[in-house]
Amino acid sequence: MIMSVLRAALASLFLLLPLSSALANDLRLEEFFAGRTTATGTFTTITGFERSFTLTLHGQWDGRTLTLREDFVYDDGETDTKTWRFTQVGWNTYTGTREDVIGETLVSVINNRAFFNYRVDLDPGPAENLVRFYDTLTLSEDGRTLVNTANVFKGPLPVARAKVTFKR
């Protein structure tokens, strides 16, 4: 009887090992972006125009909201700053806002990936140039690299793609 219980307990431990390993690789935005992060990226349109940039990010977590300031330096010397605010609203779920995003985005994290989409007006002037970004963030196995692949649509048509690689 005791041997059966010990075997069952040992089998349970072996079942938990892969689970704990998977949990260690789960993406937590507030952990990955805490403090300073650097990144490189490109934005490529369907016409072949490409614009490269580097990013320095500063993240601060207050227990509920991740404030993530992004400082961009483009290959032509132009600079820009954007600030995301991701508020945790459930387990692996956040809402996000940024000054150029129309409305709010819902971020869903599943294992090592985060998914969200949002609308942006690319022309801050009187004319509208509305596009929708579909972002997928993928955390590497070692937890030190996060790749964001964003597909950009104008209505139903794909018009651009962005790829950003974040390093810790």
C-alpha positions as CSV (number, residue, x, y, z in Angstrom):
1,M,0.0,0.0,0.0
2,I,2.7,2.5,1.0
3,M,4.7,1.6,-2.2
4,S,1.6,2.4,-4.3
5,V,1.2,5.8,-2.7
6,L,5.0,6.5,-3.2
7,R,4.8,5.5,-6.8
8,A,1.7,7.7,-7.4
9,A,3.5,10.6,-5.7
10,L,6.6,10.1,-7.7
11,A,4.6,9.9,-11.0
12,S,2.9,13.2,-10.0
13,L,6.2,14.9,-9.5
14,F,7.4,13.8,-13.0
15,L,4.1,15.2,-14.5
16,L,4.8,18.5,-12.8
17,L,8.4,18.9,-14.2
18,P,7.3,19.8,-17.8
19,L,4.6,22.1,-16.4
20,S,7.1,24.0,-14.2
21,S,9.5,24.3,-17.2
22,A,6.7,25.7,-19.4
23,L,5.7,28.2,-16.7
24,A,9.2,29.5,-16.5
25,N,9.0,30.5,-20.2
26,D,5.7,32.2,-19.9
27,L,5.7,35.8,-21.0
28,R,5.0,38.4,-18.3
29,L,5.1,41.9,-19.8
30,E,5.7,43.5,-16.4
31,E,8.8,41.3,-15.9
32,F,10.3,41.4,-19.3
33,F,10.0,45.2,-19.7
34,A,10.9,46.1,-16.1
35,G,13.7,48.7,-16.1
36,R,15.7,49.3,-19.3
37,T,15.4,47.3,-22.5
38,T,16.9,47.9,-25.9
39,A,15.6,47.0,-29.3
40,T,16.2,47.2,-33.1
41,G,13.5,47.2,-35.7
42,T,12.4,47.8,-39.2
43,F,9.1,49.0,-40.8
44,T,8.6,47.8,-44.4
45,T,5.8,48.8,-46.7
46,I,4.4,46.6,-49.5
47,T,6.1,49.0,-52.0
48,G,9.5,48.0,-50.5
49,F,10.2,51.2,-48.6
50,E,12.1,50.3,-45.4
51,R,12.8,52.4,-42.3
52,S,15.1,51.1,-39.6
53,F,15.2,52.3,-36.0
54,T,16.6,51.6,-32.6
55,L,14.7,51.8,-29.3
56,T,15.5,52.3,-25.7
57,L,12.6,51.4,-23.4
58,H,12.0,52.2,-19.8
59,G,9.4,50.2,-18.0
60,Q,7.9,50.7,-14.6
61,W,5.4,48.4,-12.9
62,D,3.2,49.7,-10.0
63,G,1.5,46.4,-9.2
64,R,-1.3,46.9,-11.7
65,T,0.0,49.0,-14.6
66,L,3.1,48.8,-16.7
67,T,4.2,52.2,-18.0
68,L,6.5,51.6,-20.9
69,R,8.3,54.6,-22.5
70,E,9.7,54.0,-26.0
71,D,12.4,56.3,-27.2
72,F,12.9,55.8,-31.0
73,V,15.9,56.9,-33.1
74,Y,15.3,56.3,-36.8
75,D,18.1,55.7,-39.3
76,D,17.5,59.2,-40.8
77,G,18.2,60.8,-37.4
78,E,14.5,61.5,-36.5
79,T,13.5,60.8,-32.9
80,D,10.2,60.1,-31.4
81,T,8.8,59.0,-28.0
82,K,5.7,57.0,-27.3
83,T,4.4,55.7,-24.0
84,W,2.3,52.5,-23.6
85,R,0.3,51.9,-20.5
86,F,-0.7,48.3,-20.0
87,T,-3.1,47.6,-17.1
88,Q,-3.5,44.1,-15.9
89,V,-7.3,43.3,-16.0
90,G,-7.1,39.5,-15.5
91,W,-4.7,36.6,-15.5
92,N,-2.6,37.0,-18.7
93,T,-4.9,39.8,-19.9
94,Y,-4.1,43.5,-20.1
95,T,-5.6,46.6,-21.7
96,G,-3.3,49.0,-23.4
97,T,-3.3,52.6,-24.4
98,R,-0.8,54.9,-26.1
99,E,-1.1,58.5,-27.2
100,D,-1.4,57.7,-30.9
101,V,-3.6,54.7,-30.5
102,I,-7.3,55.2,-31.1
103,G,-9.2,53.7,-28.2
104,E,-7.9,50.8,-26.2
105,T,-6.3,47.4,-27.1
106,L,-6.8,44.1,-25.4
107,V,-3.6,42.1,-24.9
108,S,-3.9,38.3,-24.4
109,V,-0.9,36.4,-23.3
110,I,-0.8,32.7,-24.0
111,N,2.4,30.9,-22.8
112,N,5.4,32.7,-24.4
113,R,3.3,34.9,-26.8
114,A,1.2,38.0,-26.5
115,F,-1.4,39.0,-29.1
116,F,-3.1,42.4,-29.6
117,N,-4.3,44.8,-32.3
118,Y,-5.0,48.5,-32.4
119,R,-5.8,51.4,-34.7
120,V,-3.4,54.3,-35.3
121,D,-3.8,57.5,-37.4
122,L,-0.4,57.7,-39.1
123,D,-1.1,61.3,-40.2
124,P,-1.5,63.5,-37.2
125,G,-2.6,66.4,-39.4
126,P,-6.1,67.2,-40.7
127,A,-6.1,64.2,-43.1
128,E,-6.7,60.7,-41.7
129,N,-4.5,57.8,-42.5
130,L,-6.0,55.0,-40.3
131,V,-4.3,51.7,-40.1
132,R,-4.6,48.6,-37.9
133,F,-1.6,46.9,-36.4
134,Y,-1.8,43.2,-35.5
135,D,1.0,42.4,-33.1
136,T,2.4,39.1,-31.9
137,L,5.2,39.2,-29.3
138,T,7.2,35.9,-28.9
139,L,9.5,35.3,-26.0
140,S,12.6,33.2,-26.7
141,E,13.3,30.1,-24.7
142,D,16.1,31.7,-22.7
143,G,13.7,34.6,-21.8
144,R,16.2,37.3,-22.9
145,T,14.8,38.1,-26.4
146,L,11.3,39.1,-27.3
147,V,10.4,39.5,-31.0
148,N,7.4,41.6,-32.1
149,T,6.0,40.9,-35.5
150,A,3.3,43.4,-36.6
151,N,1.2,43.2,-39.7
152,V,-0.3,46.5,-40.7
153,F,-3.6,46.8,-42.6
154,K,-5.5,49.6,-44.2
155,G,-9.0,48.3,-44.3
156,P,-8.8,44.7,-45.5
157,L,-5.5,45.3,-47.3
158,P,-2.0,44.5,-45.9
159,V,0.2,47.6,-46.4
160,A,3.2,47.0,-44.2
161,R,5.1,44.8,-41.7
162,A,7.1,45.8,-38.7
163,K,9.6,43.6,-36.8
164,V,11.2,44.6,-33.5
165,T,13.7,42.6,-31.5
166,F,13.9,43.4,-27.8
167,K,16.9,42.4,-25.8
168,R,17.4,42.1,-22.0
